[in-house]
């Protein structure tokens, strides 16, 4: 390759985060000879503000900046450098603000746009929704890379989690140890149980990271505080073993994280949750290059075994160090990655590289008073009352419906989702609102209050609602006034719809509610 492509990376550059310890040094080395630029993905105003935003929730980011304004600023920074290839990472960052139209605009201008995922095992449903947005997506887990590759018009790159070797000589990393075991992170899931089990077995353990560890009375004296990024490796090298739990917060499901690789690049033996991809995808041999634990009792047993056998422990650490350096060194992985992107951009220039757009699949049904700007990508049906809607329902030819009850932001990308993932839209589906937290749903790009219905489910809803209206009409002589919307199912609408009834007697009101609810 001639390395004549301009590459821009919009990534996490916060000094506290693992990217700056491992990935960025490897990226810089693998980009030698390229015309490249690295920006912080949250650098809407300044790098200082960006690093603060990395520690903030989605809601706080939205309070500080308007979403459309953020996207305009982001696109302006991209276009100022005018790269051929744009790499965005990771999804927990860009899903907080990015709109599909921003990605589409870059692709329309001939850029190869890459989305790095991460935590695929925790948010697979959310991530697959983003996959068709990009020319290329990056997954750290082979199972999910294979899955994304089976989605129409998605090209997924498998990038195994690993590390950058600041020190290439294993023996130079060995020194006097102050601790038997160290653990970095927060006390969620099974982690407090693991730590307590080691303490009770007499293991000299230290936990670092979240101050929430101090809430556990039995662990309090073993808490070492938060470790700044510049001191991180120094603390690891004071230990003999690094505890690398892969359990999710639920304590059951597993996901790949950085703890193993922080141990490996510092010449320490990790003891790891039993996790099949380390055997089948990485090729590590249990007991030779990797040590697994199956439960707290097994963890205690194996920890004590390797603490009592220094040479055996060092041999495991030495083997995983050299195997990882030979096969999974980040410099090699990223060098291969950028070569692939170069070739893909060459291929892109030979054909139309815009995001595939599908025909209209949506009808928006509207009875609001405000004017709605007609956009491409959907049909539009205006009605005055529910009876008119029911009578004319067969005129709607699309398989999906948005029943509009208030203003919302509509993205044409919704058509792609309906086409690619029809199994997600059986019945109704509420897309993420701006007030929702990042983890409360898996569609982060629609700042909206809308429901997507299948036509069949919406027809059933109308039939049910019409029956309720008939019941109410039987009470018209009692001065009952029906509000515009009858349904109060908050699971199907972004805000509960209200029914207001005025009756001459409380008993009659109760009787009405009973009949409507039956």
Secondary structure, 3 states (H helix, E strand, C coil): CCCCCEEEEEECCCCCCHHHHHHHHHHHHHCCCCEEEEEECCCCCCHHHHHHHCCCCHHHHHHHCCHHHHHHHHHHHHHHHCCCEEEECCHHHHCCCCCHHHHHHHHHCCCEEEEECCCCCCCHHHHHHHHCCCCEEEECCHHHHHHHHCCCCCEEEECCCCECCCCCCHHHHCCCCCEEEEEEECCCCCHHHHHHHHHHCCCCEEEEECHHHHHCCCCHHHECCCCCHHHHHHHHCCEEEEEECCECCCCCCECCCCHHHHHHCCCCEEEEECCCHHHHCCCCCECCCEEEECCHHHHHHHHHHHHCCHHHHHHHHHHHHHHHHHHCEHHHHHHHHHHHHHHHHHHHHCCCCCCCCCCCCEEEEECCCCCCCCCCCCEEEECCCHHHHHHCHHHCCCCEEEEECCCCCCCCHHHHHHHHCHHHHCCEEECCCCCCCHHHCCCCCCCCCCEEEEHHHHHHHHHHHHHHHHHHHCCHHHCCCCCCCCCCCCCCCCCCCCCCCCCCCHHHHHHHHHHHHC
